[in-house]
Amino acid sequence: MLTLDVEGMTCMGCVRTVEKVVGQADPAAKVAIDLASGKVTIDTAAERGVFVKAIETAGFDVRA
């Protein structure tokens, strides 16, 4: 399980975009997003970098 701080999510459309790119990066991943805090929690065995790259490619910033 990993948690990422994502900047730039401002609406439910952003949430759906992040859910989509996480699912494309790892179809087996389960994702939970808290829009208010910008927290994206991913239940996965994949490496953090896979998701950081996918989310940043979609136009959002991932804080360290």
N, CA and C atoms as a LAMMPS dump frame, in Angstrom:
ITEM: TIMESTEP
0
ITEM: NUMBER OF ATOMS
192
ITEM: BOX BOUNDS ff ff ff
-5.0000000000000000e+02 5.0000000000000000e+02
-5.0000000000000000e+02 5.0000000000000000e+02
-5.0000000000000000e+02 5.0000000000000000e+02
ITEM: ATOMS id mol type element x y z
1 1 1 N 0.854 -1.169 0
2 1 2 C 0 0 0
3 1 3 C 0.899 1.231 0
4 2 1 N 0.56 2.196 -0.864
5 2 2 C 1.322 3.429 -0.858
6 2 3 C 0.378 4.612 -0.952
7 3 1 N 0.831 5.742 -0.412
8 3 2 C 0.039 6.966 -0.442
9 3 3 C 0.86 8.053 -1.109
10 4 1 N 0.231 8.728 -2.072
11 4 2 C 0.878 9.818 -2.789
12 4 3 C 0.127 11.11 -2.516
13 5 1 N 0.866 12.214 -2.394
14 5 2 C 0.271 13.545 -2.286
15 5 3 C 0.258 14.133 -3.69
16 6 1 N -0.933 14.343 -4.233
17 6 2 C -1.073 14.817 -5.605
18 6 3 C -1.635 16.231 -5.613
19 7 1 N -0.932 17.133 -6.287
20 7 2 C -1.371 18.52 -6.416
21 7 3 C -2.051 18.713 -7.761
22 8 1 N -3.064 19.564 -7.781
23 8 2 C -3.708 19.911 -9.031
24 8 3 C -5.058 19.254 -9.254
25 9 1 N -5.452 18.365 -8.352
26 9 2 C -6.787 17.762 -8.469
27 9 3 C -7.788 18.754 -7.89
28 10 1 N -8.705 19.243 -8.733
29 10 2 C -9.641 20.265 -8.287
30 10 3 C -11.106 19.852 -8.41
31 11 1 N -11.367 18.723 -9.053
32 11 2 C -12.763 18.335 -9.286
33 11 3 C -12.86 16.814 -9.443
34 12 1 N -14.079 16.339 -9.563
35 12 2 C -14.284 14.892 -9.737
36 12 3 C -13.75 14.412 -11.082
37 13 1 N -13.684 15.273 -12.068
38 13 2 C -13.073 14.898 -13.343
39 13 3 C -11.604 14.573 -13.158
40 14 1 N -10.936 15.345 -12.313
41 14 2 C -9.523 15.081 -12.004
42 14 3 C -9.383 13.732 -11.297
43 15 1 N -10.284 13.474 -10.367
44 15 2 C -10.264 12.201 -9.635
45 15 3 C -10.412 11.042 -10.613
46 16 1 N -11.361 11.152 -11.543
47 16 2 C -11.569 10.083 -12.528
48 16 3 C -10.338 9.889 -13.408
49 17 1 N -9.68 10.996 -13.765
50 17 2 C -8.467 10.902 -14.579
51 17 3 C -7.374 10.156 -13.828
52 18 1 N -7.178 10.491 -12.555
53 18 2 C -6.153 9.814 -11.755
54 18 3 C -6.508 8.337 -11.586
55 19 1 N -7.773 8.043 -11.326
56 19 2 C -8.196 6.64 -11.211
57 19 3 C -7.899 5.887 -12.509
58 20 1 N -8.16 6.52 -13.627
59 20 2 C -7.94 5.887 -14.927
60 20 3 C -6.462 5.59 -15.168
61 21 1 N -5.58 6.576 -14.923
62 21 2 C -4.16 6.348 -15.206
63 21 3 C -3.548 5.357 -14.233
64 22 1 N -4.029 5.343 -12.989
65 22 2 C -3.551 4.34 -12.031
66 22 3 C -3.975 2.951 -12.514
67 23 1 N -5.207 2.822 -12.962
68 23 2 C -5.697 1.544 -13.484
69 23 3 C -4.951 1.085 -14.72
70 24 1 N -4.531 2.024 -15.55
71 24 2 C -3.751 1.663 -16.728
72 24 3 C -2.343 1.224 -16.34
73 25 1 N -1.786 1.857 -15.307
74 25 2 C -0.441 1.502 -14.851
75 25 3 C -0.416 0.123 -14.193
76 26 1 N -1.489 -0.208 -13.468
77 26 2 C -1.604 -1.511 -12.815
78 26 3 C -3.085 -1.858 -12.697
79 27 1 N -3.592 -2.656 -13.637
80 27 2 C -5.017 -3 -13.628
81 27 3 C -5.492 -3.686 -12.339
82 28 1 N -4.589 -4.29 -11.597
83 28 2 C -4.965 -4.975 -10.363
84 28 3 C -4.987 -4.041 -9.156
85 29 1 N -4.508 -2.814 -9.33
86 29 2 C -4.423 -1.87 -8.215
87 29 3 C -5.812 -1.401 -7.791
88 30 1 N -5.954 -1.189 -6.494
89 30 2 C -7.166 -0.589 -5.944
90 30 3 C -6.79 0.801 -5.471
91 31 1 N -7.554 1.796 -5.904
92 31 2 C -7.21 3.183 -5.596
93 31 3 C -8.333 3.859 -4.82
94 32 1 N -7.927 4.675 -3.851
95 32 2 C -8.854 5.51 -3.089
96 32 3 C -8.292 6.926 -3.113
97 33 1 N -9.146 7.895 -3.453
98 33 2 C -8.685 9.273 -3.587
99 33 3 C -9.498 10.179 -2.681
100 34 1 N -8.794 11.008 -1.91
101 34 2 C -9.414 12.033 -1.084
102 34 3 C -9.129 13.372 -1.763
103 35 1 N -10.122 13.889 -2.472
104 35 2 C -9.955 15.12 -3.243
105 35 3 C -9.549 16.296 -2.354
106 36 1 N -10.155 16.422 -1.195
107 36 2 C -9.899 17.56 -0.306
108 36 3 C -8.437 17.634 0.141
109 37 1 N -7.848 16.488 0.441
110 37 2 C -6.466 16.478 0.929
111 37 3 C -5.448 16.221 -0.175
112 38 1 N -5.912 15.741 -1.321
113 38 2 C -4.996 15.411 -2.41
114 38 3 C -4.29 14.089 -2.214
115 39 1 N -4.779 13.274 -1.297
116 39 2 C -4.151 11.979 -1.011
117 39 3 C -4.699 10.902 -1.944
118 40 1 N -3.783 10.178 -2.565
119 40 2 C -4.138 9.051 -3.423
120 40 3 C -3.516 7.811 -2.787
121 41 1 N -4.352 6.888 -2.344
122 41 2 C -3.886 5.663 -1.717
123 41 3 C -4.095 4.524 -2.698
124 42 1 N -3.01 3.779 -2.932
125 42 2 C -3.045 2.709 -3.923
126 42 3 C -2.628 1.404 -3.257
127 43 1 N -3.496 0.402 -3.364
128 43 2 C -3.197 -0.937 -2.858
129 43 3 C -2.648 -1.723 -4.04
130 44 1 N -1.344 -1.936 -4.033
131 44 2 C -0.664 -2.528 -5.181
132 44 3 C 0.646 -3.172 -4.769
133 45 1 N 1.14 -4.02 -5.649
134 45 2 C 2.47 -4.59 -5.462
135 45 3 C 3.478 -3.893 -6.379
136 46 1 N 2.982 -3.036 -7.262
137 46 2 C 3.861 -2.335 -8.203
138 46 3 C 4.659 -1.25 -7.487
139 47 1 N 5.701 -0.777 -8.131
140 47 2 C 6.578 0.23 -7.548
141 47 3 C 5.975 1.63 -7.636
142 48 1 N 6.309 2.455 -6.68
143 48 2 C 5.813 3.823 -6.583
144 48 3 C 6.042 4.61 -7.866
145 49 1 N 7.213 4.471 -8.456
146 49 2 C 7.589 5.238 -9.639
147 49 3 C 6.654 5.046 -10.817
148 50 1 N 6.071 3.862 -10.938
149 50 2 C 5.137 3.58 -12.025
150 50 3 C 3.94 4.523 -11.932
151 51 1 N 3.444 4.736 -10.734
152 51 2 C 2.271 5.571 -10.527
153 51 3 C 2.616 7.057 -10.58
154 52 1 N 3.776 7.415 -10.049
155 52 2 C 4.203 8.813 -10.111
156 52 3 C 4.302 9.251 -11.572
157 53 1 N 4.933 8.454 -12.387
158 53 2 C 5.09 8.785 -13.808
159 53 3 C 3.726 8.9 -14.487
160 54 1 N 2.834 7.954 -14.237
161 54 2 C 1.516 7.964 -14.874
162 54 3 C 0.715 9.198 -14.464
163 55 1 N 0.74 9.537 -13.18
164 55 2 C -0.026 10.681 -12.681
165 55 3 C 0.569 11.994 -13.196
166 56 1 N 1.889 12.091 -13.217
167 56 2 C 2.517 13.307 -13.723
168 56 3 C 2.299 13.458 -15.229
169 57 1 N 2.309 12.368 -15.967
170 57 2 C 2.035 12.424 -17.402
171 57 3 C 0.618 12.927 -17.661
172 58 1 N -0.295 12.642 -16.741
173 58 2 C -1.688 13.092 -16.876
174 58 3 C -1.847 14.573 -16.523
175 59 1 N -0.775 15.215 -16.043
176 59 2 C -0.824 16.648 -15.807
177 59 3 C -0.876 17.089 -14.358
178 60 1 N -0.668 16.165 -13.45
179 60 2 C -0.693 16.503 -12.022
180 60 3 C 0.718 16.423 -11.451
181 61 1 N 0.929 17.074 -10.313
182 61 2 C 2.224 17.016 -9.644
183 61 3 C 2.132 16.096 -8.437
184 62 1 N 3.141 15.251 -8.279
185 62 2 C 3.212 14.369 -7.111
186 62 3 C 4.294 14.901 -6.204
187 63 1 N 3.909 15.244 -4.968
188 63 2 C 4.872 15.729 -3.982
189 63 3 C 5.633 14.557 -3.393
190 64 1 N 6.899 14.811 -3.091
191 64 2 C 7.757 13.762 -2.52
192 64 3 C 7.303 13.336 -1.157
